[in-house]
């Protein structure tokens, strides 16, 4: 603790650990001893209202269409999950120190000042100031920290496979992966599916959901590799399929197999290097909570976080230090005696600003959405959008024929819509929400400023409100280590926030996968009708020439 005084007012800063019983007692003792004019707490209006038992604000549907809202909730979830684990370990409710400060102030009739920045604004700036690598590290850490590494590996493997499959279909022939090999792989896929289905049904009376999945996938994979691919047992059935069907199924199966292999290896390495949930628990078991208010320990923890995410540390620590210090300086200049209760990680920075207030950055620079560097993602996305528009525009101006273009656009619309809407519905979206996401998927898949998941999420929010309190419910469910997998998944999907995240992600993934499949399989079919790749190039040159002639005639 420290005292800083200027003129009539003074500020005493108490650094606490948010999940420490000792911190609770210290806060109560200091407030009772000092009897200040104001007790300032590291809370904003929303968190204060929730702490006092009020209902937090719901997400506004319009905010979702402005992007990143779901990602901000994921980031907040990750941070709150760690705090919830600490609170459970030490049997202290997270935020008990702030509640103690407020209740003690009310007991003595002392005013309470909420001096922290709005949590939504903090998370918005936190997300926007993180680099792409930092975001990937954070989301990856959340996935492997909260979920079973095998399940995460399967999901990642499927996504990789669905994106790699079209590349195999397009360029596999150059590496010796022709129709004969793809026919064998297709046969393996058929046998795998058949055996997995049988094992799934047969094992129902004896195994739980998790083990049924493992048995079905394991047995099906073994049968597919040995019987389908190795012995060619499905060859008579495959012989009746078209070359397009064989190439599509075979390349996708190969892509998914490679994706699962790589993801499984990554999951194994993640577990080996301590990224699994069990390792998190062990670290918490070894943690001395009282050391979290020690200056040297806190400084080391802050530096470790800065190394992990420099941009995130700027928004979560440095900016909030300055914001809180601004509020405390104003109270001090008004002549108030203030006891400020803040997290130990903020204490040093706040005290520095209280001692040298002239070093405080302007308050305007600590609010709003900060401007980032050159938006490379938007630049690349805009380039892709422009390329697609130019492609269709030049073909329209050529002699390709309207029928071909209408069929091409129709295929683009249907494939994107089917995958986006289908995956959204499979993950729990309502039909109106899934259909809206599917209807706009064709457009958003080439537009860097939109995503079909935003529209699906917008519709979902019309039915189920989502707010920060959902995160507490998610943490409670994940803390139950005895819950069967099937029951846990069902309970998670009952939480509006979790379902919203999954529905938004599923819609976007469906659109991305559909775009890859369209480019890898459907577009080459249309290219054959137009004379192959060289024929398309000739038509585009023809369209450019016709467009130039039209422009000249208008001038």
N, C-alpha and C positions, 0 to 999 in steps of 0.2 A: 504494500500500500504506500501511497505517497500523498503529500499535500502540496498544492500549487495555489498561490494566492496573488491576486492583483487588485489593488484598491480595496473596495469594501467586500468583494466576493472571494470565495475560495472553493477549490474542488479537491475532494479526496477520492482517489481512484482505487477501487477494490477489484483485483483480478481473481476470477474464480474458474473452477472447472465445472462445466454445466451438469455433470453427473456425480458430483462429490458431496457427501453428507457433511464433511468438514467445511466445505465452502458455504453450505446453507447456514451452518452455525456461525461462521465468521460474519456473513452478511447481516444476520440478525443482531449479533453483538455490536457491530460497527454502527449500524443505524440507531440502535438503542443508546449507544454511548454518545454519538455525535449529535443526535437530534437536529439534523440539518433542516434548512428551509425546503429543499427539494431532494428527492431520491431519483436519480436518473438511471434508467435501465436500458440494456442493450436489446430493445424490442421495438417493433413498429406497431402500427395500429392493428393490423390484421392478426399478428401473432399474440398481441396482448388480449384481443377479444377472444381468440381461441383458447388461450391459457385460462381465461376467466369463465370458460364454459360456453361462450357464444359460438355461433356458426360462422365459419370462415367464408369468404367470398367465393362464389363459383367462377369457373372459367367462362368468360364471355365468348360465345361462338365466333364472333367477328375477330377476336384476337387470334384464334387458330388459323384463320386465313391469312394473317399477316406473317405467319411462319414462326418456327422455332419454339412455340409454346410447349409442345410435347417434349422437346429436348430439354427445355428448362426444368420441366417436372422430373424428368429422368435424373438430371443433375442434382436436383434438390432431394430426390429419393435416395440417391447414393450417399449424400452427406448425412441425411437423417438416419439412414440404416446403420451407419457406423456408430452414431450417437446412441441409437436405440440399443445396439448390442452392448455398449459400455454401460448404459443405464440398467439393463437386465443383469449384467454381471455384478454390478455393485449395489443392486437393489435400490436405485435412486431414479426417480422419474426425470428424464431429460428436461432441463429448464427449471429444475427445482430451486436453483439459486436465484433466478429472476423472480419466481413466484414468492420466494421468501422475502426478497427485497420489497416487492409490492405490498404483500400482506403486513409486513412490519411497518412500512410507511403508513398504511391505512390505520393500523392499530394506534399510532401516535398522532394521527391527523396531519401527516406530512404530505405535501403535494408530490405527485409522481410525474416525471417527464419521460416520454418515449423518444429516445434520441437516435435510434438506429434507422437506417434507410429502409424503405419498403422492400420486403423480401422478393416480390415479383420483379422489381427494378434491378435488384442485386443479381438475381439469377439470369435476367435478360442480359445484363452487362457481362456477367460471368461467362455465359455461353458465347457471346459475340466476341469477347476478347481472347478466347482460347483458339489456338491454332488447330488445323485439321488433325495433326498428329496427337495433340493433347486430347481432343475429343474422342478419337479412336481409342486411345489408352484408357480414358475414363469409362467409356461404354463397354470396352472389353473387360476391364476390371470389374465392372458391375455385373456383367453377364457371368463371368467365371466365379465371382464372389458369391452371387446369390443363387446360381443354378448349379445343377449337376454337370460336370465337365463333359460327360458323355452326351447329355441332351443338347448342350450348347454346340458340341462338335457336330452332331447330326444336322442341326439346323443350318449351321454355317456350311457344312459339306453339301447339303442340298442346294443352297443358294449358289455356291461356287460351281457345282455341277451343271445347274440349269443355265449358267452363263458360259461355261466352257463347252458344253455340248454343241451349240451351234458352230463354234470355231472348229470343232472336230469334223462336223458335217461339211464345212466349207473347205478346209485345208487338209483334212486327214489323208486324202489320196496322195498328197505330196510326201507323206511320211509312211506310206505303205499301209495305211488303214483304209482299205477299199471295201467294196460290197461283200466279198467273202468273209472278211473278219467281222464286219458289222452285222452280217447275217447270224454268225455264231453268237455274237454279243446279244442280239435281239432274242435269239433262242434262250440264252441264259436268263434274260429278263423275264421271259414268259414263264419259265420253270420256277424262277425265284418267286414271282408273284403267286403262282399256284400253290407252291409248297408253303409259303408264308401264310397264305389265307387258311390252309388246312390246319397248320400248327396253331394259329391264332384261335380257331374255333375249338380244336381238340383240347388245348391247354386251359381253357376257361375255368373248368371246375377245380383245377389243382393249383393255379398260380395267380398272384396278384397282377395288376396291370403292368407294372414295370417289368416284371420277369416274363410276362407273356410277350411283351414287345421284343425283349432280348432273344427269347426262344424263336419267335417267328422270324425276326430279321436274321439271326444267326443260322438257323436251319435253312431258311429260304436262300440265303447267300451261298451257303455250302452246296446246296442242291443245284443252284443256278450255275455256279462255276464248274462243278464236276459233271452234272448231267446235261445241262443246256449248252454250255460253251465247250466243255471238253469232249463229251460223248456225242453231242449233236442230237439229243433225243427229241428236240422240238423242230428238227429240220423239215419234216413233212408239213407242219403247220406254217412255218416261215416261208416255204416255197410258194404259198398262195398269196403272199403279200406283195405289194408293188415295191419297186426300188426306192421310191420316195419314203414309204412307210418304214422300210428296213433301215434306210439311212437316218431317218428321224429318230426312231426308237433306239437304234444301235448307238448313235453318237451321243444321245442324251444319257443313255445308260452308262456309257463309258465315262462321260463327263461327271455324272453323279458319283460313280465309283471312285474316280480320281479325287473329287472334292471331299468325299467322306474319308478317304485315306489320309489326305493332307490335314483335314480338320481333326481327325482322330489323333494324328501325330501332334498337332498343336495343343489339343486338350491334354494329352499325356505330358507334354513338356510343361504346360501351365501348372498342372498338378504337382509335377516334380519340383518346380521352382517356386512353389508356395503361393499360387494364385487361387487355390480352391477355398471353399468356405471353412473347411476344417482348420486350415492354416490361420485364417483370420481369428477363429475362436482361440487357438493356442496363443496367438499374440496377445489377445485380450486377457487371457488367463494370467499371462506373465506381467501384465502392465500394473504398475503401482499408480493408482489414480491420484494419490496425494502429490506425486511428483509433477502432475500436470499444471500446477500453479508455480512450480519452481522456475525462476527466470531462465536458467541455463537450459533446462529441459524443454521449455516452451520455445526458446529461440531455435534450438536444434530441430524441433518438430516443424516450425515455420519454414526454416531453410529447406528441409526435406520436401515440403509441399511446393516450395518455389521451384525446386529442381524438377519435380513432376509436372508442374503446370505454372510457368511464369505468368501467363495471361490470366489464369484463374486466380492466382494469388493476388494479382493486382486488384481484381474486382472484389474478392472475398475479404481481403485483409487490408491492403494499403488504402483503398478508397474509403472503406468503412471506418478505418482509423481517422481519416481526415474528416469524414462526414460527422462522426460522433464528436470529434474535437471541436468542430464548428459550433455544434449545438451547445457544448459545455462552455466554450468561450463566451458565447452569447449570454448564457445564464450567469456566468461569473461577472461579466461586464455589467449585468443588471443588479449586481450587489448581492446575489444569492450565495448562501452557503450550501454546497452541493456534495452529496455522496453519490458517486457514479459506480454502478455495478456492471462490469463488463467481463467478457471472457479473457482468460489470462493471455491469450495470443494477441489481444488488442492493447493490452495495458501499456507496453513499452512505447508503441507508436503514438498512442493518445497522449501520454505524459510528455513526449517530445514536442508535440504540437502545442500542448498547454504551456510549456516553457518557452517555446519560440513560435507564437501564433502568427508572426509575419511570414512564416514558411508554409502556411496553409494554402493549398491550391484553391482557386475560385470555386465557390459552391456550385456554380453552373456546370463546371467540368465534371462534377461527381454525380450528375443526374442525367436522365435521357439515355439514348442509345449511342455509344461512342462510335465514331467513324473508324473503320479498320483500314488496313492497307489495300493494295490493289486487289479487287475482287476477282481473282483468277478463276474461281469456279463459275462465276456469272459470265466471265469473258468466254470461257470454253463452252459453256452452255449456250450462250448467244450464238457462238460460231456454229454449233451443231444445228440450232434452230434455223439459222440462215441457210445452212447447207441443204437442209430438208426442203425449205421453201423454194430455194433455187432449183433443186432437183425436180420437184413437182411442177414448178413454173415452166422450166425449159421443156419438159415432156409435154405439157399442155400446149405450148407454142409449136411443137413439132407435129409430125404426121403419125404419131403413135396411135391415135384414135381415142375417142372419149370412152368407149366401152372398156378398153384396157385400163385406163386411168381410174374409172369408176370402180372396177373390180379391185384394183390395187388399193385404193383408198378404203373400200369396203372391208377388205381383208385386214388392213391396218386397224380400222375402227373395231371390228369384231374381236380380233385376237387380243387387243389391249383391254377392251371392255370385259371380255370373258375372264381373263386371268385376274384383273384387278378386282372385279366384282366377286368372282368365285372365291378368291383367297380371303377377301374381306368377310364374306358371308361365312366361310369355314371357321373364321376366328371370332365369330359372334356378332357381326354387324347385323342390324335389321335390314330387311329387304330394301326399303327406300334409300337407306344410307349406302348400301352396297351398289345399288343401281345408279345412284348419282355419281359415285366414284368411278364406276365402270364407264358411264357416259362421257366423262371428261378425260378419261385416261389417255385416249388417242392424242389429245392436244397437250396435256401436261407432260407426257413422256418425252416431248421434244422442246418443252418450254422450261428454262432454268428458273423462272420466277414463280412457278406453281408446282404443286404436287397433288395427285389425285387423292392421297390420304387426307389432305387438309379438308377437302370437300366431304369425304366420308365422315371424318371426325366432326365437322360442322353439323352434319345431319344427326349424328349420334348425340351431340350435346343438346339437341332439341328434346330428346327423350330422357336422358340421364345427366343431371348436373355433376360436375367434377370439381373438387376443391382439394386443398392441401390436407384436409383431414383424412382423405383416402390413403395417404402415405402411411399414417399411423396404423391403419388397418392392414396394409400390406406387410409392414414390419412385424405385426403380431402373427400373421399367418406364416411368414418365413421363419419366425423364431420357434415354431412348433416342429421339432425334429421327429416327433412320433407319427405325424400325419401321413397316411398312405399317399403315394404320388397322385393317383387319380383324384382323391378327395382334395388334395392341395391345389391341383390345377383347377378343379371345379370352383373351389372357394376363391382363388385368385381372379377368375373370370367374373365372379359375382361383384368384384370391386370395380366401380365405374372407371377409375383412373387406369387400372391395369387393362381393362377391356379396350378403352380408348387407345392406349399406346399400341396394343396388339393389332387393332383394326386399322389404325393409321399406317403402321409399318407394313401390314399384310397388303394393303392396297397399293402402296408405293412399290413394294417388292414385286407384286404381280405385274405392275406396269413395266417395270424394268426387265423382268424375265420375258414378258410378251414381246418387248421391243427386240431383245436378243434373238428370240425364236423367229420373229418376222424377218429380221435381217439374215439370219442363218439359213432358214428353210423356205420361207414363202417368197422372198424377193428373188432368189435364184430361179424359182419356177416361172415367175413373170419375165425374168430376163431371157429365158429360153424362147418365150413367145415373141420377144422383141429382137431376136437375133443374137442373144448372148451378151456378155459384157461389152464387146466391141460394138454390137448393135445399139446398146444403150448410149454409149459414148457418142456414136454418130448422130443419134436422135437428139442428144443434148446440144451438140454443135449446131444441128439444124434448127433447134429451138432458139438458140442464141442468135443465129443469123436472121431468123424470122422476126425475133423481137427487135433486133437492130433495125431491120427494114421498116417495121411498124413505127418505131421511134422517129426515124428519118422522115417518114411520110407525114407524121404529125407536126414535125417542125417545119 
